[in-house]
Amino acid sequence: MSETRKLAAILAADVVGYSRLAGVDEDRTLARLRALRSDLVDPTIAVHIGRVVKRTGDGALVEFRSVVDAVRCAIEVQNAMLERNAGVPPDRRIEFRIGIHIGDIVEESDGDLMGDGVNIAARLESIAEPSEIYLSGAAYEQVRDKLKEEFEDLGDKELKNIARPVRVYRVAFDRHIASVSTVPDLSGGRLAPPDKPSIAVLPFQNMSGDPEQEYFGDGIAEDIITALSKLRGFFVIARNSSFAYKGKAPDIRQVTRELGVRYVLEGSVRKAGERLRVTGQLIDAASGNHIWAERYDRPASDIFAVQDEITHSVVAAIEPQIYAAERLRLQSKAPESLDAWGCVVRAMPYIWTWVIQDEDTGINLLKRAIELDPHYARARSLLAWAFATRVI
């Protein structure tokens, strides 16, 4: 078997107390882990150009070309997990611990990785506290001047089966985000979702006795998921996760708690003769209020054309409703606490006015968005429009 030596950044992660969680409710734990992988972990790894080398039942080994990318990926995952776990009872939280090292590794012909570089990352993960990221001294030296995060020096540690002590550093999360323990437990055990608007599209219920309508309802939900996923700034739960509720009548609070979303879209399909009736409703999980609802009556002659039309209509209708709801929610937040998308949403009402002071507020928010995300085309185009209207 041929092998290749190379330098690589290795991230090792696992779930704290996985056996205990699985012992309480194995099916639910596995479903939650699959949802986390498809909706959070795997997309974040892909964004930072990582390669999943192997998975275990509760963990993963990931290779990165850059240790900076590895640490950024870990920070994004842990931040998202802290937000998702807010309001979840401590004994039901899924928490990751992560170890990162950069070093010489051996890559085998099947893509598997071996060597001390891998072993040190795995040992760092094993001693990390829940929701923490531990770096080796070698990894720390590569990122110390490239990231805004602070690091706590934990000193030299003896790691199992590692010949020499390893200097260990902890990413100081408590210095730049609130820990889970400081987040208030919301009534009804609701999850406090992240700032990015997040939505789950549940399978549309078949209200008629025709089995064919089951596929029609599933097709509409899948198409809506695909269409919403193309909208920048929306976090859309993957089909595999939202369809875990198919055939059930879950409480919306349960859905939001388990999937970590702010909005839920649900609907139904009914056929009577040659007519189809499709209903949809968008629910704000925090308040339980319906912020949009509509009914579509169509002939059943061309089922695919009807499916496309309704999908387009639903997405076109709910996008501005979510924007409006988000603007109201973000009004009370300080600009420095918003992400790029939030800054743009907050800026919109200001740049449509002819009042100079309001325009200045909007322009400053757009500049902030561009600082956070220099490639955000919408922020740049809105800023250009704001300056152009002043010339006019």
N, C-alpha and C positions, 0 to 999 in steps of 0.2 A: 504494500500500500504506500503510494507516494505521499510525501508530506512537504509542507512549505513553512518556513519560519518568517515571521513578520512582526512588526510593531502594531499594536491595536489597543483601542480603549474597550474595556469589557465592563458591562453592567450586569449584575446579578440581582434578581429580585425574587421575593416570595411573599406569601400571605401569612401574616402573623396569626397563630392559633387556628390554622386551617382545619386540623383534625377535630377540634372542639366545635367549630362552626358546622362542619359536615355531619358531626354526630347529632347535633340538634335538628338539622333539616338539610339532608344531603341534596335533595333535588333542588330546593330553593337556592342553596349556596352555589351549586354548579350553574344554575341559570343566571345568578347575579354575576358570577365570574365571567361567563360567556359574554354577558352584556358589557361588562367593563372592558374586556379584551376587544370586542368589535367596535364599541363606541368611543373608547378613550385610549386604551393602551396601544393597540396596533396602529391607529391613525397618528398618534403622537410619535411613535417610533419611526413611522414612514416619513413624517415631516422632517425629522432630524437625521434622515438617511441612515437609519440603523438596520441591522439584519438580525432577525431572531434565529439564533443558532439551534436552540433546543428549548422545549417546554417540559415542565413536570406538571403534575396535577395542580400544584399551587404556585408555581414559579416559572421563571424564564431566564435564559442566558442570552444576552444581546451584544452584538459587536458593532462598534462605531469606528469610523475613520478618524474622528476627532473627539478628544476627551471633552472639549467644550460642548459639542453637540450632545454627548452622553449626559453631562450634568444638566444641561438645559432641558433635555427630555425628562430626566428624573424629577426635576423641580416642577415642570408642568404637570406631570402625573400626580405627584404628591399634593400639589396645590389643589388640583381638581378633586382628589380623594378627600381632602379636608373639607371641602365645600359639600361634597356628596354625603359625607358622614355627619354633617351638622344636623342635630335633631334625631339621629338614629340612636337607639339605646346602645350603650357601650358593648354589651355582650353580643350585639348583632352587626357591629361595624366590620367591614372588610378593610383591613389596613395593610399596606405594603411596607416592607423594609428593603432598602436598596444599598448595595455596595458597588463602588466603582474604582477601577484600577487601570492604569496604562502600563503596558509592559510587553515583553517578548512572548509570543505565543506560537504554537505549532498548529497549522491548519492541515487536516487530513483530506484525502481525496474526496470524501463524502461531505466535506464542509464542516465537519465537527472540529472543535477547538480543544486543545490540550495545553498543559504547561502551567508554570507558576503564575503567569499573568491571569489565567482563568481561576486558579485556586485562590489567589489572594482576593480577587473580587468576591468570590463565593464566601470566603471566611469573613470578610468585612460585612457582607450582608447578614451573616449569621449572628454577629454581635451587635448589629444596629438595633436601636429602639424602634418601636412601632411608629410608622409615619416619618421615619428619619432617613437621611442619606448620609452614608459614611464614605469618605474618600481616602485613598492611600496618599502618603506624602508625595509620591510621584505624580499622581493625578492633580493634587492640590497645586503643585508648582506650575502646572500647565494652565490652570484656570484662575489663579489668584488675582491676576491683573486684567482679566478679560470679562469677568462677570461682576455685576453690582452686588450680588449676595455677599453676606458676611460668613465667615467660617470660624468654628471653634476648634482650637487645638486640643485634642484629647490625649496627646502624648503617645509614647511608644507602647504598642500592644503585642503580646505574644499570641500569635494565631496558630491554631491547630495544624500540625504538619508543615508549617512554614519555618524554615531554618532560622531566620533572623527576625528580630522584632520589626514591626511595621509602624511607621508614624501614621496616626489616624486623625482625620479632620471631619467634623460634622457641619453640614450646611445648616446655618442658624435660622431655621424657619420662623422661630418665635420672634425674630427681630424685624421681620418684614411682612408677616401675615398673622392673622389671629389663629390661635390653636383651636382645635375642636372643642376643648373643654370650656373655652370662653364664649362660645356661641350659644345663645339662649335656646332652650328646648321649646320649640314652637308647639302650640296647642294641637292636639291630635297627632303628634309625632311627625309633623310635616318636615320635609327636607328643605333647607334654605338653598335654593339653586344658585349657580354662579351668575355673574353679571351678563354673560352672553345669553341671549334669549334661546331657550331650549324647548323643544317640542317633541312629543311622541304622538304618532298617528296610529291609533288602535285599529284593528281589523273591523271593517264595517259589518254590522250584524245583518244576517239574512232573515228578514221578517216574514218571508213567504215560505211555502212548502216546496218550492222548486229548488232542487240541489244545484242547478246551473247558476242560480243567482249567488251561490257561495263563491264561485270563481269570479264572478263579476265584481262582487264587493271586495274580494281580496285584491283584484286587479286595480281597482280605484285607489285603495289604500297604498298599494305598492307604487303606483304612478305618482301619487301625491308626495310620498316619501322621497322619491327620486327628484321630483321638481323642486321641493323645498331644499333639498341638499345642495342645489346649485345656487342658492341665494347666499351671498356672502354675509357673514355675521350670525347666521343661524346654526345652532347645534341641533341636528336632527338625529333622533335615536334610530339605529339601524333596524331593518325589517325583522331580522331574527329575534331581536329583543322585544319589540312591541308586539310581535305576533305570538309571543309566549302567553299572551292573555286571550288568545282566540278561543271561543267557545265558553268563556267565563264572563262573569258580570262583576269585574273588580271595582272596588271603591276607588274613586279618582285619587283620593289621598294616598292610598296604597301604591298606585301607579307612580305618582310623583315622588314618593318616598323611595321606592325601589329603583327607579330609573333616573332620578335626579333631574327632573324637568320642571319648567315653570308653566308650560301650556300643554294641554292635551286636546287633540282633535279626535272626535268619535263620530260615528254615523251609522246609518242603516240603509238597507236596500229592500224594496218591496216590489213585486211584480203582480199586476192584475190584468189578465188578458194580454193585450198588446201594448200595455203602458208600463213604464218603469217610474218608480218614485224613489229618489235618493235624498236623504236628509243628512246634514252635517252640522256639528256645533263645536265651537272652540271655547274651551274652558280655561279660565285663569285659576291655576291650582292654589295660589296663595289665598284667594278670596272665595273660591268656589263659584264665582259668577260666570255666566255665559256672556262672552264679549262679542260673539258672532254666532248666528244660526241662519240656515237657509234650507229651502226645499226645492228640489229640481224634479219636474215632471217631464218625461220625454217618451217618445215612441220607442218601442223595443226592436224596431226593424233592423237597424245597423248598430249592433251592440258595441263594436269597437269605436265607432265615431262618437257614440254617446259617452263612452268611457273617457275618451280624450277631451271632449267638450267639458264634461263635468270636472275632470281633473284641473283643466286650465281655469275654469271659473272659480273653483274652490281656492286654488293657490292665489289667484289674482285678488280674491276677496279677503283672505285672511292675512296676507302680507301687510297691507296698510293698517289693519286692526292691531296686529302685533306691534308695528312701529308706534302707533298711537299709545298703546298700553305701556310700551317701554319708555316713551318720552315722559309720560306721567310718573313712572317709577323712578326715572333717573333725575328728575328735577330737584330732588332733595339731596342728591349726592354732590360732593365737592368734585370739581373737574379733575383734580390730581388723583382721585380714586377711580376714574373711569378708564376703560381700555379704549383702543382706537375706534372700534365700532360705536361704543357708548358716546364718545365725544362727537362723532358725526351725527348720531341721532339727536343728541342734546343741542347741536348747533342748528339743525334744520329750521326750527321756528324763528330763530333770530335772523338768519340770512334772507328770509322771504319778506322782511320788513324794510321800510325805507327810513327807519329811525337809525341814525348813525350809531348811537350808543349800543343799540341792540345788534347792529351789524358787527361792531367791534367785538362784542361778546362771542358771536358766532365765528368770526374770523379767528379769534384766539383759540377757540375749541378745535377748529379745523387744523390750525397749526400744531396744536397738541397731538391730534390724531396722526398727523404726518410724522411728527417726531417719534411716536410710538411705532408706526408702520410706514416707512418711507415709500413703500410700493402700493399704498392704498389708493387706487385710481379714483374712487368716488370722492375721497377727501380732497384730493388735488383738483378734481374738476369743479367741485363745489366752491373751493377757495378761489379758483380762477373766475368763476361766475360772480362771486361776491365782489371781487376787485373790479371786474368789468362793469358791473352795474354802477359802481361809484364814478367811473369815467363817463358813462352815459348820463 
